[in-house]
Amino acid sequence: MTVTMPVETTAAATIFIQPLAVDAIDAAAMIGRRPKTLENWRRMGAGPRYVKTDNSDQAGVIYIVDDLRRWLEERAAATDAARGSAA
């Protein structure tokens, strides 16, 4: 899933900006998990890196998109290594 937001449309092209960070719902969709799974991982100190933006439970949590990509890539590399294949 790629989250993009149109910024400007001209006769020649539409310009899209990819967000730097997403909320837990979009983060879960990006990695193929449920938001509740991310919440559980946060409580256990596992899962992708996240940022607390305030003191609330859910609304104050965001995920940096590059961190989500890196987290997935690390797991793919670990899986490849366990199988004995090169990535």
KAURBEL-V492256 format. One record per residue. N is the residue number from 1. RES is the residue in one small letter. OMEGA is omega in whole degrees, -180 to 180 (999 if undefined). Layout:
BEGIN
n-><N	N>
res-><RES	RES>
omega-><OMEGA	OMEGA>
END
This chain:
BEGIN
n-><1	2	3	4	5	6	7	8	9	10	11	12	13	14	15	16	17	18	19	20	21	22	23	24	25	26	27	28	29	30	31	32	33	34	35	36	37	38	39	40	41	42	43	44	45	46	47	48	49	50	51	52	53	54	55	56	57	58	59	60	61	62	63	64	65	66	67	68	69	70	71	72	73	74	75	76	77	78	79	80	81	82	83	84	85	86	87>
res-><m	t	v	t	m	p	v	e	t	t	a	a	a	t	i	f	i	q	p	l	a	v	d	a	i	d	a	a	a	m	i	g	r	r	p	k	t	l	e	n	w	r	r	m	g	a	g	p	r	y	v	k	t	d	n	s	d	q	a	g	v	i	y	i	v	d	d	l	r	r	w	l	e	e	r	a	a	a	t	d	a	a	r	g	s	a	a>
omega-><175	179	177	180	177	-179	-175	176	176	178	-176	-173	171	-180	180	175	175	-179	175	-178	180	177	-176	180	179	178	179	179	-179	-178	175	178	177	177	179	177	178	178	178	179	179	180	-180	-177	-179	176	-178	176	179	-180	173	-179	175	-174	-180	-176	-174	-172	-177	-178	173	179	176	-174	179	177	177	178	-179	180	179	180	179	179	177	180	180	179	178	-179	-180	178	-179	179	178	180	999>
END
